[in-house]
Amino acid sequence: MYTLITTPDEAGLLVGQAIALLAHPLRRRVLEVLTEEGTCNRDELAARLREDEAMTTPEADQLDLHLHHTHLPKLANAQYVDYDPRNGDVALWKESEDVETELLAHE
């Protein structure tokens, strides 16, 4: 579903939402992995994130749960990824180049 922006205030709200969404380092790393892989399973994604030395997060012990209940649904609601919670499949919804541009813009 696409959102029609009709006022500058709405555009600012959307930018603010994108900044808040991309401010979390785990969500940023999920998008980085998906720009490389395109599609993967939540379990594969969690394993890859656990191996990442740059990801030092207290969530590591329960990464699968955090991905399933928090981060992947937020990314899906913002139409960054397509996430099927039944089988765990995760795919990048936006074009890789667009996601990389947004990640660089919000560093």
C-alpha atoms as one frame of an Amber mdcrd trajectory, in Angstrom:
protein
   0.000   0.000   0.000   1.331   3.407  -0.944   0.849   6.528   1.134  -0.014
   9.763  -0.632   1.882  12.681   0.875  -0.242  15.802   0.707   1.489  18.257
   3.032   5.057  19.143   4.024   4.203  18.095   7.592   3.341  14.592   6.374
   6.607  14.406   4.441   8.520  15.450   7.570   6.712  12.799   9.598   7.690
  10.104   7.103  11.314  11.228   7.152  11.234  11.188  10.955   9.810   7.671
  10.938  12.533   6.494   8.547  15.231   8.041  10.730  13.799   6.381  13.843
  13.523   3.043  12.074  17.065   3.162  10.696  18.561   4.475  13.944  18.647
   0.981  15.445  21.956  -0.722  14.550  20.399  -4.186  14.306  17.780  -3.066
  11.777  20.500  -1.304   9.791  22.590  -4.484   9.778  19.568  -6.585   8.724
  19.113  -4.308   5.722  22.829  -4.458   4.910  22.748  -8.274   4.950  19.640
  -8.342   2.771  21.174  -5.950   0.234  23.960  -8.526  -0.123  21.807 -11.677
  -0.014  18.437 -10.471  -1.298  16.470 -13.232   0.431  17.103 -15.475   3.407
  15.371 -17.237   6.255  15.082 -15.625   9.714  17.236 -18.412  11.207  19.944
 -17.860   8.587  19.754 -14.118   9.155  20.095 -14.546  12.938  23.087 -16.865
  12.488  24.760 -14.374  10.168  24.151 -11.521  12.606  25.566 -13.541  15.524
  28.769 -14.119  13.537  29.136 -10.407  12.840  31.834  -8.979  15.106  30.404
  -5.477  14.643  27.135  -6.577  16.257  27.712  -6.430  19.977  24.220  -6.287
  21.333  22.586  -7.569  24.491  19.911  -9.003  22.211  22.298 -11.656  20.863
  21.054 -14.386  23.197  17.479 -13.936  22.047  18.143 -12.622  18.558  15.577
 -14.890  16.860  12.831 -13.604  19.147  13.812  -9.971  18.711  13.935 -10.337
  14.935  10.579 -12.127  14.822   8.618  -9.941  17.230  10.216  -6.517  16.814
  12.689  -5.742  14.074  11.384  -7.645  11.056   7.755  -6.537  11.587   8.892
  -2.905  11.868  10.916  -3.204   8.673   7.972  -4.921   6.973   5.510  -2.227
   8.090   7.807   0.408   6.590   8.018  -1.659   3.379  11.741  -2.264   3.563
  11.328  -6.047   3.697   8.758  -8.691   2.943   8.586 -10.946   6.002   6.545
 -14.119   6.343   6.377 -14.884  10.086   4.936 -18.363   9.421   7.986 -19.758
   7.653  10.558 -17.079   8.523  11.333 -16.017   4.958  12.714 -12.491   4.664
  13.250 -10.658   1.385  14.309  -7.145   0.597  11.214  -5.314  -0.628  12.878
  -2.143  -1.904  15.576  -2.056  -4.537  19.037  -2.705  -3.056  20.392   0.583
  -4.400  17.557   2.552  -2.754  18.156   0.864   0.598  21.908   1.494   0.419
  21.243   5.158  -0.358  18.880   5.481   2.616  21.343   3.754   4.941  24.104
   6.144   3.890  21.804   9.147   4.277  20.930   8.175   7.858  24.432   7.400
   9.151
